[in-house]
Amino acid sequence: MEDLDKEVSALRRLHGDAICNAEKCRDFNRRMSELLMNLEDMGEDRLADRVMDALAVCNPKTGSHCDNSERMKGILERLAERVKERTDERGMEDAP
C-alpha cells in the first residue's frame, strides 16, 4: 500500500504539470488507467471506483487547457485521503 500512496502522490504532481501539456496529459491518463487495473487486481474495489471517477472526467486534448482541472484536483485529493485511510486500516489488520 505504501507504493500505492507514492503512485497517487506522483499522479497528483503529474496532473499539475499536465494541465497545459497534452503529452503529459496523455501520460497522466495512461498511468491512471494502469492504477485502475492494479487496484482491481488487488481487490481494492472502492479505491478503483474513485479512479474510475477520475478517468470519467479526464479528457486529454491537444492545444487547449484542461476543462476539468479543478475537479480532477479534488478527485485526486480525495483519492490520496482514501489511500491513506486504507493503508492505516491495513496496518491495523496486520497488528498483533
C-alpha positions in Angstrom: 0.0 0.0 0.0 3.0 2.3 0.5 3.8 2.0 -3.2 0.2 3.0 -3.9 0.5 6.1 -1.8 3.6 7.1 -3.7 1.9 6.5 -7.1 -1.0 8.6 -6.2 1.3 11.4 -5.0 3.2 11.2 -8.3 0.0 11.3 -10.2 -1.1 14.4 -8.3 2.2 16.1 -9.3 1.9 14.9 -12.9 -1.6 16.3 -13.1 -0.4 19.7 -12.0 2.2 19.6 -14.8 -0.2 18.2 -17.4 -2.8 20.9 -17.2 -1.3 22.7 -20.2 0.7 19.9 -21.7 -1.1 17.4 -24.0 1.7 14.8 -23.9 1.8 14.9 -20.1 -1.9 14.8 -20.0 -2.0 11.6 -22.1 0.7 10.1 -19.8 -1.4 11.0 -16.8 -4.4 9.3 -18.3 -2.4 6.2 -19.2 -0.9 6.0 -15.6 -4.4 6.4 -14.1 -5.6 3.5 -16.3 -2.7 1.4 -15.1 -3.5 2.3 -11.5 -7.1 1.3 -12.0 -6.0 -2.2 -13.3 -3.6 -2.6 -10.4 -6.3 -1.7 -7.8 -8.7 -4.1 -9.4 -6.1 -6.9 -9.3 -5.5 -6.0 -5.6 -9.2 -6.3 -4.8 -9.4 -2.7 -3.8 -12.8 -2.0 -5.4 -13.6 1.2 -3.5 -10.3 2.8 -4.5 -10.8 1.5 -8.1 -14.2 3.2 -8.2 -12.5 6.6 -7.3 -10.0 6.1 -10.1 -12.9 5.3 -12.5 -14.5 8.6 -11.4 -11.3 10.4 -12.3 -11.0 8.7 -15.6 -14.5 9.7 -16.4 -13.7 13.4 -16.2 -10.2 13.1 -17.8 -10.4 14.0 -21.4 -6.9 14.7 -22.9 -6.9 17.4 -25.5 -4.3 18.8 -27.8 -3.7 22.5 -27.7 -6.1 23.5 -25.0 -6.3 23.9 -21.3 -7.9 21.1 -19.2 -11.6 21.9 -18.7 -11.8 19.7 -15.6 -8.5 20.5 -13.9 -10.0 21.7 -10.6 -12.5 18.8 -10.5 -9.6 16.4 -11.1 -7.5 18.0 -8.5 -10.3 17.4 -5.9 -10.8 13.8 -7.0 -7.1 13.2 -6.6 -7.0 14.8 -3.2 -9.9 12.5 -2.1 -8.2 9.5 -3.6 -5.0 10.3 -1.7 -7.0 10.6 1.6 -8.7 7.2 0.9 -5.4 5.5 0.1 -4.0 6.8 3.4 -7.1 5.6 5.3 -6.9 2.2 3.6 -3.2 2.0 4.4 -4.0 2.8 8.1 -6.7 0.1 8.1 -4.4 -2.5 6.7 -1.8 -1.6 9.2 -4.3 -2.2 12.0 -5.3 -5.5 10.4 -1.6 -6.6 10.4 -1.0 -5.5 14.0 -0.8 -8.4 16.6 
